[in-house]
Protein backbone atom coordinates (compact mmCIF):
# COMPACT_ATOMS: atom_id res chain seq x y z
CA UNK A 1 0.00 0.00 0.00
CA UNK A 2 2.86 2.44 0.74
CA UNK A 3 4.49 1.81 -2.63
CA UNK A 4 1.21 2.42 -4.44
CA UNK A 5 0.82 5.73 -2.61
CA UNK A 6 4.40 6.66 -3.51
CA UNK A 7 3.85 6.19 -7.23
CA UNK A 8 0.27 7.46 -7.44
CA UNK A 9 1.45 10.69 -9.10
CA UNK A 10 3.20 8.71 -11.82
CA UNK A 11 -0.10 7.61 -13.31
CA UNK A 12 -1.15 11.22 -13.73
CA UNK A 13 2.28 12.33 -14.95
CA UNK A 14 2.42 9.64 -17.63
CA UNK A 15 -0.51 11.29 -19.38
CA UNK A 16 1.27 14.63 -19.77
CA UNK A 17 2.38 15.35 -23.31
CA UNK A 18 5.77 17.05 -22.88
CA UNK A 19 5.89 18.35 -26.44
CA UNK A 20 2.46 19.97 -26.08
CA UNK A 21 3.44 21.47 -22.74
CA UNK A 22 6.59 22.94 -24.29
CA UNK A 23 4.66 24.27 -27.29
CA UNK A 24 2.03 25.92 -25.07
CA UNK A 25 4.67 27.55 -22.87
CA UNK A 26 6.60 28.79 -25.90
CA UNK A 27 3.39 30.18 -27.43
CA UNK A 28 2.65 32.14 -24.24
CA UNK A 29 6.20 33.51 -24.12
CA UNK A 30 6.07 34.50 -27.80
CA UNK A 31 2.65 36.15 -27.40
CA UNK A 32 3.93 38.32 -24.55
CA UNK A 33 6.97 39.31 -26.61
CA UNK A 34 4.74 40.18 -29.59
CA UNK A 35 2.45 42.36 -27.49
CA UNK A 36 5.46 44.13 -26.01
CA UNK A 37 6.87 44.78 -29.50
CA UNK A 38 3.49 46.17 -30.57
CA UNK A 39 3.50 48.49 -27.57
CA UNK A 40 7.07 49.60 -28.22
CA UNK A 41 7.09 50.08 -31.97
CA UNK A 42 4.06 48.49 -33.58
CA UNK A 43 0.34 49.09 -33.93
CA UNK A 44 -0.18 49.78 -30.23
CA UNK A 45 2.62 52.36 -30.05
CA UNK A 46 0.86 55.10 -32.04
CA UNK A 47 -1.94 56.80 -30.05
CA UNK A 48 -3.15 58.51 -33.25
CA UNK A 49 -4.49 55.17 -34.49
CA UNK A 50 -6.95 54.92 -31.61
CA UNK A 51 -10.17 56.71 -30.81
CA UNK A 52 -9.45 59.56 -28.35
CA UNK A 53 -11.38 57.76 -25.61
CA UNK A 54 -9.83 54.36 -26.30
CA UNK A 55 -7.79 53.08 -23.38
CA UNK A 56 -6.52 49.80 -24.86
CA UNK A 57 -2.88 50.83 -24.69
CA UNK A 58 -3.17 52.01 -21.08
CA UNK A 59 -4.91 48.85 -19.93
CA UNK A 60 -2.49 46.55 -21.73
CA UNK A 61 0.57 48.42 -20.46
CA UNK A 62 -0.62 48.04 -16.87
CA UNK A 63 -0.58 44.27 -17.12
CA UNK A 64 2.57 43.88 -19.23
CA UNK A 65 5.08 44.14 -16.38
CA UNK A 66 3.54 41.15 -14.63
CA UNK A 67 3.06 39.30 -17.93
CA UNK A 68 6.75 39.79 -18.83
CA UNK A 69 7.78 38.56 -15.38
CA UNK A 70 5.61 35.47 -15.76
CA UNK A 71 6.94 34.84 -19.27
CA UNK A 72 10.53 35.08 -18.02
CA UNK A 73 9.74 32.72 -15.15
CA UNK A 74 8.01 30.32 -17.52
CA UNK A 75 11.07 30.35 -19.79
CA UNK A 76 13.25 29.40 -16.81
CA UNK A 77 10.87 26.58 -15.85
CA UNK A 78 10.74 25.43 -19.47
CA UNK A 79 14.53 25.34 -19.76
CA UNK A 80 14.83 23.43 -16.48
CA UNK A 81 12.09 20.99 -17.49
CA UNK A 82 13.85 20.29 -20.80
CA UNK A 83 17.15 19.75 -19.00
CA UNK A 84 15.67 17.35 -16.44
CA UNK A 85 13.64 15.50 -19.07
CA UNK A 86 16.71 15.08 -21.29
CA UNK A 87 18.75 13.90 -18.29
CA UNK A 88 16.13 11.29 -17.48
CA UNK A 89 16.08 9.99 -21.04
CA UNK A 90 19.86 9.73 -21.39
C-alpha positions in Angstrom: 0.0 0.0 0.0 2.9 2.4 0.7 4.5 1.8 -2.6 1.2 2.4 -4.4 0.8 5.7 -2.6 4.4 6.7 -3.5 3.9 6.2 -7.2 0.3 7.5 -7.4 1.5 10.7 -9.1 3.2 8.7 -11.8 -0.1 7.6 -13.3 -1.1 11.2 -13.7 2.3 12.3 -14.9 2.4 9.6 -17.6 -0.5 11.3 -19.4 1.3 14.6 -19.8 2.4 15.4 -23.3 5.8 17.0 -22.9 5.9 18.4 -26.4 2.5 20.0 -26.1 3.4 21.5 -22.7 6.6 22.9 -24.3 4.7 24.3 -27.3 2.0 25.9 -25.1 4.7 27.5 -22.9 6.6 28.8 -25.9 3.4 30.2 -27.4 2.7 32.1 -24.2 6.2 33.5 -24.1 6.1 34.5 -27.8 2.7 36.2 -27.4 3.9 38.3 -24.5 7.0 39.3 -26.6 4.7 40.2 -29.6 2.4 42.4 -27.5 5.5 44.1 -26.0 6.9 44.8 -29.5 3.5 46.2 -30.6 3.5 48.5 -27.6 7.1 49.6 -28.2 7.1 50.1 -32.0 4.1 48.5 -33.6 0.3 49.1 -33.9 -0.2 49.8 -30.2 2.6 52.4 -30.1 0.9 55.1 -32.0 -1.9 56.8 -30.1 -3.1 58.5 -33.3 -4.5 55.2 -34.5 -6.9 54.9 -31.6 -10.2 56.7 -30.8 -9.4 59.6 -28.3 -11.4 57.8 -25.6 -9.8 54.4 -26.3 -7.8 53.1 -23.4 -6.5 49.8 -24.9 -2.9 50.8 -24.7 -3.2 52.0 -21.1 -4.9 48.9 -19.9 -2.5 46.5 -21.7 0.6 48.4 -20.5 -0.6 48.0 -16.9 -0.6 44.3 -17.1 2.6 43.9 -19.2 5.1 44.1 -16.4 3.5 41.1 -14.6 3.1 39.3 -17.9 6.7 39.8 -18.8 7.8 38.6 -15.4 5.6 35.5 -15.8 6.9 34.8 -19.3 10.5 35.1 -18.0 9.7 32.7 -15.2 8.0 30.3 -17.5 11.1 30.3 -19.8 13.3 29.4 -16.8 10.9 26.6 -15.9 10.7 25.4 -19.5 14.5 25.3 -19.8 14.8 23.4 -16.5 12.1 21.0 -17.5 13.8 20.3 -20.8 17.2 19.7 -19.0 15.7 17.3 -16.4 13.6 15.5 -19.1 16.7 15.1 -21.3 18.8 13.9 -18.3 16.1 11.3 -17.5 16.1 10.0 -21.0 19.9 9.7 -21.4 
